[in-house]
């Protein structure tokens, strides 16, 4: 059922009910007003005939029948269509005329708050009791049928029912027409949504405002849904590319160590009587290749995590605490290295905790492995400071240094210095994490002129800064530069 039809049916049912409810309210008010008018007329007529009633009771008390008869006619003429009953103090009825309850009926002795209703033989009467004071006391009752207002009430009731009956079809037709016009924008939006190509994205769904709040909100919600769909589709495609790149890189880079391990295993299998020295050398080669395989797979897994991380994984962090923790772990793993760490009390950044640990671990690990001269222990200086809204981390070593022409190449995938035992992905991980955190990493020379300096800059947290936005290009595991 169409929305316009639903609205029309609802209005067709609701409007007559509202008319009836309003009619009942009006009917009650009209009935009350008519009764008040009856009561007012009774009180007015009581005030008009009271002097004549007093005169009539006095004439009756004094035994003047002619004067009493004259007053009878005058009183009956004054009360018009109302009923009247006058009783003397002795209990004798002096005057009785007009419509009134039949005997016997108990009449109220007094009505201080105005007329009251008395029922007799299935009929209701409005009765006003007026005590007559003076030389000839007595009681005056005035009557009017309570149903005197019924014809007017019935007329109002009929009109209310007629209006309710007419309101049903008229309101239904009007509601259907207005609902059809009101839902035209919704139908148009529905057609546009049905014709939309999912591949076109949210840009194809952009439309001018209809100036109808609900329709504009629905259009905005569909646009946001398409935007999220695009984002998820892009993330899914990126995840598939990352998985394919991981498989391709792993198969390519693992081929050489695996072939080397196969050759060593074939030699051990073919020559069980191999001398102990040669056997030990082959075993050392196997262990070295195994370690290289593990390092390579670990580094590729870390690159894949960085390529797929979401903004929700980022949070405010104390960079000083992270640097201190990673420096302590590096010192434990490389007890011969000499680390000099200088940190401020606190520097907070908005970052991904595992990613920053990867950056720091690879940066310090690279310095320990390559930042040394022959026959000397590694000497590493780690400094962290704040500078113009940035956290600046420098890692200096005392190694042979990196020529200026090769400094950009060290961040490429699988870049190896001759004789390097690493996977060639450590500094790639450093560059990836720096980019994810909207920072930079650069290679230079320490102030002493010898060795290598790696300088990482990360933006400090600031309440007024916008929410972190990850780089559009996140394909470190597959890029060849």
N, C-alpha and C positions, 0 to 999 in steps of 0.2 A: 504494500500500500504506500502510495506516495505521501511525502510529508505534508503537502498541501491538503490532501484528502483527510489525513489524520487531524490536521488543525481544524478543517471545516467540520468534521464530525464532532470533535471536542467542543467547538464553539456552539454547534447546533444543540448539544446536550446541556452545556453549562449556562448559556445565555438564558434559555427559558427558566432554568432553575433559579438563576439570579433574579429574573423578573418576578417569579413566584415568591421568592423570599422577600424581595422588596415590597411586593403587593401585600403579603401577609403583614409586614411591618406597617405599611400605610393603612391597611384595613383595621388593624388594632388601634392606630392613632385616630382614624376617622371615627371608629366606634366610641372611643373614649371622649373625643370632642363632642359627639352627638349627645352622649349621656350627660356631659357637663352642661350642654345647652339646655337639656331637659331639666336638670337640677336648677339651673339659673332661672328658668321660666317659672318653676314651682315656687322658688323663693320670692321672685318678683310678685307673683300673684298672691302669695301669702301676705306680703307687705301691703298689697293693694286692698285685700278684703278684710284684713284684721280690724280696722276701725268699725266696719259695718257689722262684723261678727260680734264685737263687743256691744254695739248698740242692740243687736238682735238678742243677745243673752240677757241684757238689762231689761228689754221689753218683755222677754219671757218670764223673768224673775218678778216683774212688777204686774204681770197679768194683763198686758195690753196686746191682745192677739192681732188687732189691725196693724199696729206698728210693727209687730213681729213679722206679719206676712209681707209687709212692704220691704222689710230688710231681707227676707228670704229671696224675694225676686231680685233685689239689687245684688246680693251676694252671688246668686247663681249666674247673673249676667256678667259679673266681674271675673269669675273663674273660667269663663269661656268653655273650652273643651276638656278641662281638667275635672277630676272627681273631687268631691268635698264631703266631709262629714264633720259635724260640730256636735259636741257632747257637753252637756252642762256638768257642773261639779257634782250634781246629784246622781249622775250616771245615765240620765235620760238623754236620748239622741234628739237634739233640737233641729238639726238640718242634715239631710243626706241627699246627694244628687250627683249626677255625672258618672262616668266609668270608674268603678272601684271594686276591690275584692269583695266577694260574697261572704255573708256571715255563715258560720262563725269563723273569724280569723283574728289572731292575736296581733293587734296593732302596737307599734312601739309607743311607749309613754313619752319619750323625748328623743330627738335626733339632733344633738348639739353640733355634730360635724356635718350636717347637711342631710339630704334625702338618703334613705336606705332602701334596699330591695326586700320586698315581702312576696312570698310565693303562696298561691292559693289555687287549688284545683288545676295544677299544671300551667298556670300563667304567672308571670312575674310582673310586679308593680313597683314603681318608685314612689316611696311614701315620705312626706315631710310632716313632722309633728311640730305644732306651734302652741305652746301653752298660752292661754288667754288669761290675763290678770286684770284685776279691777273689782268693782262692786259685785259683778256677776262672773266669777271665774269659770273656766271651762277648758276644753281642749279642741284645737282645730287640726284636722288632717286633710292634706291635699294629696291626690293620687294622679298618676299618669302611667299608662302601660309602658313597661320597660322595652317592649317590642316596637314601640312607636318609631324608633330609628331603624328598625330592620329593613324596610324597603330601600333606604339609602345605602345601608351596608351591603345588601344584596346587589344593588346596582354597581357599587364599587368592586365587589367580588367578580361579577360578570366581566367588567372591563379589564380587570387584572388577568383573568383567564384568557380573554380574547387577545390581549397584548402578548401574553406568553405563547399562545398558539401561533400568532403571526411572527413572533420573534424567532421561532425555531427555523423556518425555511429562509427567512430574509437574512438572519445572521449567518446561517450556514453558507448561503450563496456569496455574501459579502466576504466572509472569512476565506472561502475557497479562492475568490479572485485576488484578495490581498495577499494570501499565503503564496499563491502562484507567482505573484510579482516579487514577493520577499525572497522566495527560494530560487529565483532565476539565477542569481549569482552563484548559489550552491551548485545548481545543475551545470552551469558553465564551467565552474571549477572541476566538477566531476568529469565532464567531457575532456577537459584539458589533461587531467590526471590519467584518464584511460588511454588517451592518445600519446602519452609521453613515452619516449624511448629511454629506458633506464641508462643506456650508454651516454645519452646527451647530458645527464647530470643536472645539478640544481640550477645552472645558468639558463637552461632551456625552459625552466618552469617559472622564471621571474616574470612578474606581472605587475600592472599598475594597481594601486589600492582601489578597492570597491567602496570604501568609506562605510562599510558594514563591519562592525567590530568582529563578530563571530566568523564571518567569511574571511576577513583579513587574517585573523588568528589561525584559522584552519589552513589557509594558504601558506602562512609563515611556518606552521608546523610541518607541512608537506615539504617545504623547502629545506627545513632543518633536517628532516628525515633523509632527504636525498643527499644533503651534504654529508651526513654521517655515513650513508651508504657509500658515497664516493670515497670517504676516508677509509672505511673498512675494506672496500675493494682495493684501494691503493696499498693498504697495509697487508692484505692477503697476497696481492701480487708481489709486494716487496718480500714477504716471507717466503714465497715460492722461489723468487729470484735468489734470495739468500741461501735457501736450501740447495738449489741447483749449483750456486757458486761454491758452497761448502763442499758439495760432492765433487765438483770439478777440481777445485784447488786441492782437496785432500787426495784425490786419486792421482793428480799430477805430481804433487810434492812427495807423496808417500812411495811413489814407484821406485825411486832411486834407493832409499834406505831398505825397502823391502827386497829389492833385487840383491842388494849387498848382503842382507841377512840370509837370503836363500842360497847365495853362493857360499857363504861361510858354513851354513848348515850342510850343504852338499859336500863340502870339503871334509867336515867332521864325520859325516856318514860314510864317505868313500875311503877315508884313511883312519880307521880306528886305532892304528898303531902310531899315530902322529906324535912326534916328540912333545914333551910337556911344555917347552917354551913356546913352540908354535901353536899348540892347542890353547895356551893361556892368552896368546896374542889375539887369536880368533875370537875367544870368549870376550875379551875386552872390546873388540870391534862390535860384537853382537850387543853387548851392554850399551855401548855408545849409540848404536843405531836405535836401540829400543828407547833410550832416553830422548833421542831426537824425535822419534815418533810421538812419544807422549807430549813433549813440549809443543810440537806442531799441532797436534789435535787440541790441546788445551788452549793454545793461542787462537786457533780457528773458532773454537767454541766461544771464546770471549769476544772475538770480532762479531760473531753472529748475534750474541746477546746485545752488543752495542747497536747493531743495525736494527734490532727489533724493539728496543726499549721504548716505553711510552712516558709521556710527561707525568702521569700519575705516580711513577716510581721516584720522582724527584722530591726533595724535602730540604728544609734549612739544615745545614750541617756546620760543625766547627772544623774548619780545614786544619787548624793547628793540631787538634786531637788526632785527626787522620794521619797527618805527616809524622807525628810522634810515634803512633802505633806502627806504621809501616817501616819507619826507620829502625825501631826496636826489633821487628821481625827480621829485617835485612841483617842487622848486626848479629842476631842469633844464628842465622843460616851461614853467614860468612864471618866467622870470628876473627880472621886475619885482617879484615878491612877496618880502616880507621875512619869512623863517621863523626863529623863535627856538625851538630844540629843547633841552629839558632832560630827560636820561634817567639812570636809575640804572645801575650796572654790569650787572645782569642781573635779569630778572623772567621766570620760566618759567610758561607756561600750557599746558593740554592743548587743542590747537586744530587746526583745519584750515588749513593754510598758505595755499592760494589764497583761502579765505573771509576770513581776517584781512587779507590784502592788499587784497581788495575793500573791506572795511570802512574801512581806513585811507585808501586812495586816494580813495574817495568822500567821506569826512569832510574830508580836506584839500582836495580839489578843490572841494567846496561852500564851504569857508571862503575859498578864493582867489577864487572867482567872486562870492560874495555878501558876503564880509566886507571891504568897502571902501567908502569915502566918495567922492563925485565928485571927480575930479582928484587922487586920492591913491592911491598903490600899496597893495596888500593887506598888512596887517601881521598875521601869524599867530603865536600863542604855543602851542607844543605841550609839555605836561608829562606825565610818567609817573611814578607812585609806587606803593608798596605800602601798603595800608591794611586791617588786620584781615582778612587772608586774601583780599583782592581786589587786582587790578591796576587802578588808576584812571587813565584817560587823559582829559585835558582838552584841548580845542582851542578857543582864544579868538581871536576876530577883532575888528576895529575898525570893523565895518560898522554899518548902521542898526539892527541888532537885530531880534528877532522879538517881536511883542506876545504877552503871556501867553495870550490866547484862541486864538492860531493855532499854538501850539507843538506840540500833539498832531497837528494836521493835516499838518505838514510830512513826517510819516513815511508818509502815505497814498500809494497808487499814483497817479502822474501828477499829483501836486499841484505846481502851478507858481506861483511868485511872478510878478507882472506883469513882462513883459520878460525873463524868465529864458530863457537859451539852452539849458538842459538838457532832459533827457527827462522829468523829474519822477519818476525812479526811484532817484536816487542815495541819498537818505536812507532810502528803503524798503529798499535793499540793506543799509544800515548797521543798520537795526532788525532785518532778517532775520538777519544774521550775529551780532548781539549775542544774539538769542534762541537761535540754534543752539548758541552757546557757553555757554548758561545764564547770560548776563549781562544787563545793562540799558543803555539809552541814554536820556539826558534832556537837555532844552534849558533853559538858564538865562541868567544875565547875568554877565559877568566881574566881578571885584572892583572895577574902575574905574567900573562903572555904565553903560558904553556898549558896544555890540557884542553879540555872541552867544557863549555858551559851550555846547559840546557835551561832555557827560561820559559816558564809556563805562566800565562796570565789568565786569571779567571775573574769574572765580574763578582763583586761583593753583593750580598743581599741588601736590598733597600725596599722599605715599605711602599714607596711610590713607584717602584719599577713595575713594568707590565709583566704578565705571566710569561714564564720561559717558553720560547717556541723552538722546537727542535729543527735542525737543518732540513731543508727539502731533500737534499741529496744525502742518502745514508746507504752507501754501497761499498763500504771499506773492504768487505770480504771479496768483492768481485772486481773492483777497479784495478786497472793495470798500471796507473801512474805512480 
